[in-house]
Amino acid sequence: MRKRLFFQIFIVVSFFVPQLIFAQNPDSAVLRRFYTEALSNPVAYRNLDTLCARFPQRLCGSPKVLEAITWTKQLLERMDLDTVFLQPVMVKHWQRGEKEIARVFSLKTGNHSLNVCALGSSIGTGRQGIKAEVVEVRNFDDLKKLGRRNIEGKIVFFNRAADPAPIYTFNAYGGAVDQRAHGAMQAARYGAAAVLVRSATLAHDNDPHTGIQHYADSVKAIPALAVSTNDADNLSGWLKNDPGLKLFLRTTSEELPETLNYNIIAEIRGTEFPNEVIAFGGHIDSWDIGQGAHDDGVGVVQTIEVLRLFKALNIKPKHTIRVVVFIDEEYAQRGAAAYANFAKDHGRHLAAIESDRGGFTPQGFSIDANEAAIKTIQSWKPLLLPYGLWSIEKGGSGVDIRDLKPFGIPLIALVTDSQRYFDYQHAAGDTFDKVHPRELQLGSAAIASLVFLIDKYGL
């Protein structure tokens, strides 16, 4: 009986005490206003619609990304902010070229076309293409075991699927992405003619997923392409029936001269501590085969929306709150480096927050900071729990703010439900229609709530 009574008391306390704290804390009313405004006026969602429809395929260095930067700056200028300006950034300019071609030739299994796309920074095959035998591997150890004798002159097919077991899909992605990022460089050491890499996604479909891949100056550059998961399975099956089949690949991708792009920076100046900054942002560049909705148009419009929410509710922050719309996250992260260099001389940062995990339901924040800062943010959990923000833990932040880490700044990432993110990331399917308006707007209110609390209490 005592155990049962204790359990009942525990349930009552666990449920009602956070609710009581929430109801009695005056900050709860402010947070409620953020959510009411965000959900009642889906401005960020409408901005994402415009960004995706008018400026898809925003690869850094491309005309589209410059058009998107101009539009975003104008959007911010219409918000009557204290500061809006462009920060110049020289970026690399890679161009995909003509539609890629991949065809299987086999007397035993027949001839077939594959859904492929060039990986970022890949060289082309030349207009004549490449035709060669295929060797299938799962990892870099397989290359070593096969050796140059079995690889030279062939197309290496990396076919390690993402592990479906991890609950958090970023862990599944992290376990598979090395073959995309470094596969061409590793295979070239053994004389491979090209590489074909299984798309880094848990989805089983016909969409190839692109993404950056890297060369080494000491190794010959070879063409690198991604293949859809369905066609990776098909090719693997055909190879079992005909190990000597031939694969033809053709891509005209190339690196063009570097060009000028920009970060976009906008602020509401602090009323008491204008030289102390809370920064937040996302990246405006995207890969060139979709609309860049979840990756990362969402992060751009969500963080711009934070400024709008403060303005709409007439909340005047004590510290300067600054949105940074980063360029070149997908390719070489020069926008991140440029902002970190700027940040050294433009305000002491209290925190930096990034939204780059898709526009799905927000679940909390991942914090790269000292224990004191983490405990401070965790102390606000009773205020955040009513909005579904239950995961407030030590962890990674984001690519665009990680260059701020040497400054000792707490780095924070908005954490979302990740189950569908890698279905769309870097693929043609990353389009506006895949974003739910309420999920997107909830993310804006979540970031605004955290910015408000940091502004009021510090870290």
Rosetta blueprint (number, residue, H / E / L):
1 M L
2 R H
3 K H
4 R H
5 L H
6 F H
7 F H
8 Q H
9 I H
10 F H
11 I H
12 V H
13 V H
14 S H
15 F H
16 F H
17 V H
18 P H
19 Q H
20 L H
21 I H
22 F H
23 A H
24 Q H
25 N L
26 P L
27 D H
28 S H
29 A H
30 V H
31 L H
32 R H
33 R H
34 F H
35 Y H
36 T H
37 E H
38 A H
39 L H
40 S H
41 N L
42 P L
43 V H
44 A H
45 Y H
46 R H
47 N H
48 L H
49 D H
50 T H
51 L H
52 C H
53 A H
54 R H
55 F L
56 P L
57 Q L
58 R L
59 L L
60 C L
61 G L
62 S L
63 P H
64 K H
65 V H
66 L H
67 E H
68 A H
69 I H
70 T H
71 W H
72 T H
73 K H
74 Q H
75 L H
76 L H
77 E H
78 R L
79 M L
80 D L
81 L L
82 D L
83 T E
84 V E
85 F E
86 L E
87 Q E
88 P E
89 V E
90 M E
91 V E
92 K E
93 H E
94 W E
95 Q E
96 R L
97 G L
98 E L
99 K L
100 E L
101 I E
102 A E
103 R E
104 V E
105 F E
106 S L
107 L L
108 K L
109 T L
110 G L
111 N L
112 H E
113 S E
114 L L
115 N L
116 V E
117 C E
118 A E
119 L L
120 G E
121 S L
122 S L
123 I L
124 G L
125 T L
126 G L
127 R L
128 Q L
129 G L
130 I E
131 K E
132 A E
133 E E
134 V E
135 V E
136 E E
137 V E
138 R L
139 N L
140 F H
141 D H
142 D H
143 L H
144 K H
145 K H
146 L H
147 G H
148 R H
149 R H
150 N H
151 I H
152 E L
153 G L
154 K L
155 I E
156 V E
157 F E
158 F E
159 N L
160 R L
161 A L
162 A L
163 D L
164 P L
165 A L
166 P L
167 I L
168 Y L
169 T H
170 F H
171 N H
172 A H
173 Y H
174 G H
175 G H
176 A H
177 V L
178 D H
179 Q H
180 R H
181 A H
182 H H
183 G H
184 A H
185 M H
186 Q H
187 A H
188 A H
189 R L
190 Y L
191 G L
192 A L
193 A L
194 A E
195 V E
196 L E
197 V E
198 R E
199 S L
200 A L
201 T L
202 L L
203 A L
204 H L
205 D L
206 N L
207 D L
208 P L
209 H L
210 T L
211 G L
212 I E
213 Q L
214 H L
215 Y L
216 A L
217 D L
218 S L
219 V L
220 K L
221 A L
222 I L
223 P L
224 A E
225 L E
226 A E
227 V E
228 S L
229 T H
230 N H
231 D H
232 A H
233 D H
234 N H
235 L H
236 S H
237 G H
238 W H
239 L H
240 K H
241 N H
242 D L
243 P L
244 G L
245 L L
246 K E
247 L E
248 F E
249 L E
250 R E
251 T L
252 T L
253 S L
254 E E
255 E E
256 L E
257 P E
258 E E
259 T E
260 L E
261 N E
262 Y E
263 N E
264 I E
265 I E
266 A E
267 E E
268 I E
269 R L
270 G L
271 T L
272 E L
273 F E
274 P E
275 N E
276 E E
277 V E
278 I E
279 A E
280 F E
281 G E
282 G E
283 H E
284 I L
285 D L
286 S L
287 W L
288 D L
289 I L
290 G L
291 Q L
292 G L
293 A H
294 H H
295 D H
296 D H
297 G H
298 V H
299 G H
300 V H
301 V H
302 Q H
303 T H
304 I H
305 E H
306 V H
307 L H
308 R H
309 L H
310 F H
311 K H
312 A H
313 L L
314 N L
315 I L
316 K L
317 P L
318 K L
319 H E
320 T E
321 I E
322 R E
323 V E
324 V E
325 V E
326 F E
327 I L
328 D L
329 E L
330 E L
331 Y L
332 A L
333 Q L
334 R H
335 G H
336 A H
337 A H
338 A H
339 Y H
340 A H
341 N H
342 F H
343 A H
344 K L
345 D L
346 H L
347 G L
348 R E
349 H E
350 L E
351 A E
352 A E
353 I E
354 E E
355 S L
356 D L
357 R L
358 G L
359 G L
360 F L
361 T L
362 P E
363 Q E
364 G E
365 F E
366 S E
367 I E
368 D E
369 A L
370 N L
371 E H
372 A H
373 A H
374 I H
375 K H
376 T H
377 I H
378 Q H
379 S L
380 W L
381 K H
382 P H
383 L H
384 L H
385 L H
386 P H
387 Y H
388 G L
389 L L
390 W L
391 S E
392 I E
393 E E
394 K E
395 G L
396 G L
397 S L
398 G L
399 V L
400 D L
401 I L
402 R H
403 D H
404 L H
405 K H
406 P H
407 F H
408 G L
409 I L
410 P L
411 L E
412 I E
413 A E
414 L E
415 V E
416 T E
417 D L
418 S L
419 Q L
420 R L
421 Y H
422 F H
423 D H
424 Y H
425 Q L
426 H L
427 A L
428 A L
429 G L
430 D L
431 T L
432 F H
433 D H
434 K H
435 V L
436 H L
437 P H
438 R H
439 E H
440 L H
441 Q H
442 L H
443 G H
444 S H
445 A H
446 A H
447 I H
448 A H
449 S H
450 L H
451 V H
452 F H
453 L H
454 I H
455 D H
456 K H
457 Y H
458 G L
459 L L
